[in-house]
Amino acid sequence: MSDGITYDDFLKVDIRVGTVVRAEPYPEARNPSIKLWVDFGGDIGEKKSSAQITANYTPESLIGRQVMAVVNFPPRQIGKFMSEILVLGASDENGGIVLIAPDQKVANGGRMH
């Protein structure tokens, strides 16, 4: 377990809900990945990410799915692809990533709190 944080520390991490509008295989990545384009609506708009989620998802299965992502990290170069957000997930019993998402449809751009 890590050291505790304050509520103000938590608020610094901007986690929003968005809908995957495009997904493509990313075979050039060091680890098997999928390129995602996620629509957060409003002021945030569409952002892209490279996610190592191939154990449980195909690009086709992701279109229209809502996901949670950190939207205020600086962009990070992943191979030849610029990742602008960090899509959130947890490991399943085999180490594959399972995406974190709301269990009901909510408006794109909604902030986790």
C-alpha positions as CSV (number, residue, x, y, z in Angstrom):
1,M,0.0,0.0,0.0
2,S,1.3,3.5,-0.8
3,D,1.4,6.6,1.3
4,G,-1.8,8.5,1.8
5,I,-2.8,11.5,-0.3
6,T,-5.1,14.4,0.4
7,Y,-8.3,15.1,-1.5
8,D,-6.5,18.1,-3.2
9,D,-3.9,15.6,-4.5
10,F,-6.7,13.4,-5.9
11,L,-8.3,16.5,-7.6
12,K,-5.0,17.1,-9.5
13,V,-5.6,13.9,-11.5
14,D,-8.3,14.7,-14.1
15,I,-10.1,11.5,-14.9
16,R,-12.9,11.7,-17.5
17,V,-15.2,9.5,-19.3
18,G,-15.1,9.3,-23.1
19,T,-16.3,7.1,-26.0
20,V,-14.0,5.2,-28.3
21,V,-14.7,6.5,-31.8
22,R,-11.9,4.8,-33.6
23,A,-9.5,1.9,-32.9
24,E,-6.7,0.3,-34.9
25,P,-4.1,-2.4,-34.3
26,Y,-0.7,-1.1,-33.4
27,P,1.7,-3.9,-34.5
28,E,4.7,-1.7,-34.5
29,A,4.5,-1.1,-30.8
30,R,7.1,-2.9,-28.6
31,N,4.2,-4.7,-26.8
32,P,1.0,-5.6,-28.6
33,S,-1.2,-2.6,-28.4
34,I,-4.3,-0.9,-29.9
35,K,-4.4,2.8,-31.0
36,L,-7.5,4.5,-29.6
37,W,-9.2,7.7,-30.5
38,V,-11.6,8.8,-27.6
39,D,-14.2,11.5,-27.7
40,F,-14.5,13.4,-24.5
41,G,-16.8,16.1,-26.0
42,G,-16.9,19.7,-25.0
43,D,-13.6,21.5,-24.3
44,I,-11.5,18.4,-24.3
45,G,-12.6,17.0,-27.7
46,E,-11.0,13.9,-29.2
47,K,-7.7,12.5,-27.8
48,K,-5.7,9.5,-28.7
49,S,-3.9,6.8,-26.8
50,S,-1.9,3.6,-27.3
51,A,-3.2,0.9,-24.9
52,Q,-1.8,-2.6,-24.2
53,I,-5.3,-4.2,-24.1
54,T,-5.0,-6.9,-26.9
55,A,-5.5,-9.8,-24.4
56,N,-9.2,-8.9,-23.9
57,Y,-10.2,-6.6,-26.8
58,T,-10.0,-6.2,-30.5
59,P,-10.2,-2.8,-32.2
60,E,-13.7,-3.6,-33.5
61,S,-15.0,-4.5,-30.0
62,L,-13.9,-1.1,-28.7
63,I,-15.9,1.2,-31.0
64,G,-18.7,2.9,-29.1
65,R,-17.4,1.7,-25.7
66,Q,-17.1,4.2,-22.9
67,V,-13.8,4.3,-21.0
68,M,-12.2,6.3,-18.2
69,A,-8.9,8.1,-18.8
70,V,-6.5,10.6,-17.3
71,V,-6.6,13.6,-19.6
72,N,-4.1,15.9,-18.0
73,F,-0.9,14.0,-18.4
74,P,1.6,15.5,-20.8
75,P,1.6,13.7,-24.2
76,R,4.0,10.7,-24.5
77,Q,5.6,9.3,-27.6
78,I,4.9,5.5,-28.0
79,G,6.9,4.5,-31.0
80,K,5.7,6.6,-33.9
81,F,2.4,7.4,-32.1
82,M,1.8,10.3,-29.8
83,S,-0.4,9.2,-26.8
84,E,-2.3,12.1,-25.3
85,I,-4.3,10.3,-22.5
86,L,-3.9,7.3,-20.2
87,V,-6.8,4.9,-20.5
88,L,-7.4,3.2,-17.2
89,G,-7.7,-0.5,-16.6
90,A,-6.9,-3.3,-14.1
91,S,-5.2,-6.7,-14.6
92,D,-7.3,-9.8,-14.8
93,E,-6.1,-13.1,-13.4
94,N,-3.9,-13.8,-16.5
95,G,-2.3,-10.3,-16.5
96,G,-4.5,-8.9,-19.4
97,I,-5.9,-5.5,-19.0
98,V,-9.7,-5.0,-18.4
99,L,-10.8,-1.4,-19.1
100,I,-12.4,0.7,-16.4
101,A,-15.7,2.2,-17.4
102,P,-19.0,3.5,-16.0
103,D,-21.6,0.8,-15.6
104,Q,-24.2,3.1,-17.2
105,K,-24.0,5.5,-20.1
106,V,-23.0,9.0,-19.0
107,A,-22.1,12.2,-20.9
108,N,-18.7,12.3,-22.5
109,G,-16.3,14.5,-20.6
110,G,-17.9,13.7,-17.2
111,R,-15.3,13.9,-14.5
112,M,-14.7,11.1,-12.0
113,H,-15.3,12.2,-8.4
